[in-house]
Structure formats: C-alpha cells, structure tokens
Amino acid sequence: MTSFFHIRRLALWAITALVMIALPLLLTQSFAISMLSQMGIAVIFALSYNMLLGQTGMLSFGHAVYFGLGAFFSAHALNMIGAGNLGLPVTFLPLVGGVAGLAFGVVFGYVTTKHSGTPFAMISLGIAEMVAACSLMFPSFFGGEGGISTDRVVGEAVMGITYGQGRQVYYLIAGWCFVCMIAMFALTQTPLGRMANAVRDNAERARFVGYNPTRVRYTMLILSSFFAGIAGGLAVINYELVTAESLGVVASGNVLLMSFIGGVGHFFGPIIGAVLVTYLQSALSNYTLAWLLYFGLFFLVMILFAPGGIASLLAMHKPAWDVGQLRRLVPSYIAAGAASLVILAGLITLIEMIYQVETKKEQSGTVMNLFGLTFDAANAGPWIGSLATMAVGAALLWGASRLVRASWQQVTIAINAKRGA
Amino acid sequence: MLNSLSYGLLLFMLSSGLTLIFSMMGVLNFAHASFYMLGAYFAYQTSTYLGFWPALIVAPAAVAFLGALTERYGLRTVHKFGHVAELLFTFGLAYIIEEFVHLLWGRAPVEYRIPPILDFSAFSIYTTQYPAYRVFMMLVSVAMLAALYLALTRTRIGLIIQASLTHPDMVEALGHNVPRVFMTVFAGGAALAGLAGVIGGNAFVTEPGMAASVGTIVFVVVVFGGMGSLAGAFVASLIIGAVQTFSVAFDYSLASILTGMGVQLDPESAWYELWKVTIAQAAPVLPYVLMVLMLIVRPKGLMGTREG
C-alpha cells in the first residue's frame, strides 16, 4: 500500500497544479478560459458524484439537487453580500453552497440511503423530480423560469482581485478544484473511504466486520453533497445566474454520463470524463444540432464495449507500458481507428441527411454541405453512399479487430515472460 | 372520477410492463416511457397512411420488435457487467430515442387525433360531457389487463414466465430457453407500453417531452406499489391517477384553511409563500411526496414483498 505522501504521487499532484496554472497562459481567448472554468466546476461535481457511484456503489439520478440547491443558496448569499448584509469574501462563497448541499444531504440522504441498488436509484430520481417540481412553486426563492441573477463583482478588492475578469474567476475555480480534488482523494484513503468500498462490494460482509452499511452510505452521501454544493457555488460565481434547470433531472443525468464515460472504477476517471464531456458538449453543439444524439450514441457504445470508461481503458495498457511493449499495439490501433472513422463518416452523413430532410427542409432545402462535399439529400445516391461507407467501415473494423487481438496476444506473452523472469 | 380512472388504467398499462420486466430481469427499464412515446409516434405515422384501427395493432407490434432487439443485442450484452450497466444502458437508450424522435418528427407536437368515429360525447353527468374516447380507452385497458391476467395464469407460456421469475435455473433445467423467455417478456412489456402510447397519445399530447413527463410518474407508481408487485402497481396506478387528476381541481391553500379557522396571516412573513401554495399548484409535487412518505413509513411499498 503506497502512502499518501508517496513521492510519485506528490509529483503527479504537482504536475496537475502546474498544468492548471499554466493552461490559461497558453489558451488566452476568453472562449477557452470560460470553457476551462466550466471544466473545473464539472471536475468537482463529477468527482463528488463518483464518491457515490464509484466508491460506494450508489447509482444516483438526483445528484444535481445538491449542486443546484447549493447554487441557489450561494446566489442569495452573493446578493446579500452585494447589499451589504453579509460580510463574506466572494472567494469563500462556495462554502455557502457546500454547507447548503450538506444540509440537504442530511435531510434527503436520511430517506434515500436506507436503500441501495435499484431502489436507491429510483428514490433519488423521485427526490430529484420532487425538488425540481417544488422549484417552480416558490418563485421568490428559485426565481421562477428566469432564475436568480447576481453580480460577482462586489465587496472590497482584495489585493486587486475583484473577479471582474474571466481569468481571475478561472484561478478561483482552479484553486477550489485543486483543494477539492486533494480532499476527495484523501477521503478515499481514510477508513471511511475504505469501508465505502467494502459496502459497495459486499454490504453483508461489511456488516459482519461491524460497520453499519446504511450509516456508511449516509455519511458518504452527506460528504459528497457538500462537494456538489461547492461546485454549485462556483457555478454561481462563474455564470452569475442560476436557474431551476441546474437542479433538474437532465443535469443529474449529465454528471452521471461524465463520471461513467470517464470511468467510475478509478479516482481520476471522472476528471477525464468531466473534461472530455464539457469539451464535447461545447464543441459539438457548435457544429450540429443533433449533438445530443451523437453524445447518446457515444455513451451507449461506451457501455456496450468499455463499461469501465476511459480510465479503465488506460489502466489496461499500464502492464504493456511497464514492459515497454506499448509500441507493438500502435499499428493495429491505427488500423482500428481508421476503420472506426470510416463508419463514423457514414453514420454522420446518414444522420445529418435525415436531419436535413426531416427538420431543416423548409428553411434551407435538401442541398447540404458536409465534409467539404455538396450534395442533394433528396437523391438516392448519398443515402446509398453513406450506407455503403458504413458497411465498408464495418468490414474494415472486423479485420482490424483481429489485428488488435493478435497484437494483444503477443503483448500478453511478453508481459507474462517478464513476470516469470 | 372517470377521468382519473382512465388515467390510472393508462398508468397501469405502463407500470405493469415495467413491473414484469423488473421482477423478471431485475432491470429497471428507463426507456420504458420512451417505448410509450414511440408507440404514440408510430401510431401517428400509421394513422396517416392506414387509419387509426390498423395502428392499434401495427404500432405495438413495431414497439415490441424494437423491445426484442433491445433485449437481444443490448441488455444481453451488458448483462455480464452487472445491473448498474444495464440500468445505464436503458438510460442511454432513452436519451437516444428522444433524440431520434426530435430528428424524425421535430420538436413540436404532432397532429395525432382521436379517430372521428369515437369523437363524440358518450354521456353527460350533470353538465359535464364525457368523451366516448375515454370510454374506449378504459375498454382497451381493461381488455388488455384481462388478457394479461389470463395469459399469465392460464396459459402454458404464462406459467413458464411465472416459473422463470422465481426459479430461472430450474426452468432452464427443464429444457426451456430462459433467455428467450426474458426476450419475450421484454418485448411484451414494450408492447404494452406501445399500446398505452397508441391510446394515450391522442387523448393527451404526442410530443417529444411526453416520455419524460410520464416516465417518472410511472417510476413513482412502481415504487409506491412495491417493486415487482403487479397488484401493488395496479392499486398505486389508480391512487396516483386520482391524486394527479383531482388535485388540479382544488384551489385551497394552507393560508385559506388557516384564515377560515380565524388565524390572521401576515403577508409580510417569511413563510407566507409556503402557506399560499394551493393544492392545484402543488399537484406536480404530490406524487413524489406520496412516494417519499411511503418510503419512510413502509419501505417495501404498498404490496411489495421484498426490499431492494
């Protein structure tokens, strides 16, 4: 068992911190900085979600409740600071969100954590719906459809920091993100974190050892809603607006997708997922209106073929890396990647054509531009073409997958030889 | 009263399929309400070509086919990764179905109408006209329920299904193809949802949001009635249907009750907004409140036999 202050681990944290500091210096456009801020918030939120799903085995469909309620309380606190009724530096505003999230975690968690597995998932969904429906009943607190808007530039400037600029906000978010990451990682090393894993793997045995699984689940949920609330508070500072959408079921689904795509089995999985999904969401939505469909398909493919997420795919390659055999896999991966791209090209053409014909016909006709080609979706040619492309791609992928398997076999032999030696 | 009954029966058509699938495979099908939506859209598409009556057969059959495909090539593949992966698979599927509906039929509601033959008022109670289509809905649901009950208890297939619920290994040992039984049940559940979509889609609105709006209510019904209990789902459907239908009509709030009792309320007080909420305004929340209360009082649900 490596200790927390292991030298390699410290180096990893230092590199993470350096990257987080350096990124806005390299990407200076305001678009990039706002995306980095979003990623930071998403990382905290996804990690807090993974405290439930990955570490305690609780599949929640209502985690955004704590995020959203934390955000609403922070927004009201920020408005009070602005009105001079509350003496709290904006830097520590996320704590308000965290405490609010924690308080609601104490209340809702008491009901939900009596169950585990599928009933827990359904109850968390029910609570999420209940809170979302309530949010429209109390317009003075939740602001109705328009939400609550605030102004983050309030109070005295501390060392010239007013959070007027996007970059200052980014550094605030990055700082909180780093602290939360360390705190959540440290938690996995504590007896509580270990017992959470035990409850996830076998609740009955955890009970035999003398721990109450319900209590462990309850504690983990409270702690995780604290971090979700912090993320909510940061979101208020970032957007200066919070609407009822932020505690809805869609938001809860989103954090679930992030964590799962990144990989719930590893601590760093949700970080990858949050960064990737945030990027995909803002990048894809610029190109196509059907981006949610692509995103959903991507999610299904991940579940079907890589249920451990990206993190487990990476971890799978660690033994090969250790024996220096990774390069053997590269040619077959390139082949498989190329074949997948061919399938993808056919699929994208098909989906975009359906979209053009069904939805965009009235505005722009059936002639469309894609991949630098101009064609008329009313003709049969492009349809046959895209289907044929997909078929060819599938055949290529079948061939490439045999290649991948063959090279993995070689690598496995090499790994075993090394281990035996 | 009759409205709540017809709505409750519709809910039961959905929740019965969900309950059957859940108690058999242990999978909570998040895409169940999406099958309901697909049923409505398929019926709309069929009715523009062939009319309403063929749609009553074609649409559920098409949905059942999709359900069978989902089980065979989706769920069976992820089954080895455990229940969470199965749950997430159906969750992702719900996403995709909704997006496909956006893609194919657009975001606005489609004009899926009640067939003209049934578009008259059957009878009137006091001054309220009762539409014949509601009667037809109830007839279809009751007929379907009777068929389901008879199929489960009186036919050979039904007996095998019931046996596979509790003793899948034994049934397999007796030479039955249990995975195929699972596929049949899944397709059957999807068909029920599809049929509910066909008759519910034109009574309410056929739009891409219909899956999300009904889906969570169906979950509430299943939890409230007790996971995996058909009878519980039936009672819960009627209760939730009644709660949702009636609460919209009541315009009382805590404030009006308290004022009636002679208590003066200060409009400036902090909780005034809470007192002011009328039952009609609180209608969307009531089912969830009921569910949470039920979980606190009786975690098994109304007629549930197991917990978790």
Interface residues (C-beta under 8 A of the other chain):
Chain A: L53 G57 L59 V111 K114 H115 S116 G117 T118 P119 A121 M122 I123 L125 G126 I127 E129 M130 A133 C134 L136 M137 F138 P139 S140 F141 V249 G253 L256 F260 A290 L292 L293 F295 G296 L297 F299 L300 I303 L304 P307 I351 I354 Y355 E358 T359
Chain B: F22 G26 L28 G74 T77 V78 F81 H83 V84 A85 L87 L88 F89 F91 G92 L93 Y95 I96 E99 F100 H102 L103 L104 W105 G106 A212 T216 F219 V220 V222 V223 M227 E273 L274 V277 Q281 A282 P284 V285 Y288 V289 M291 V292 L295 I296 P299 E307 G308
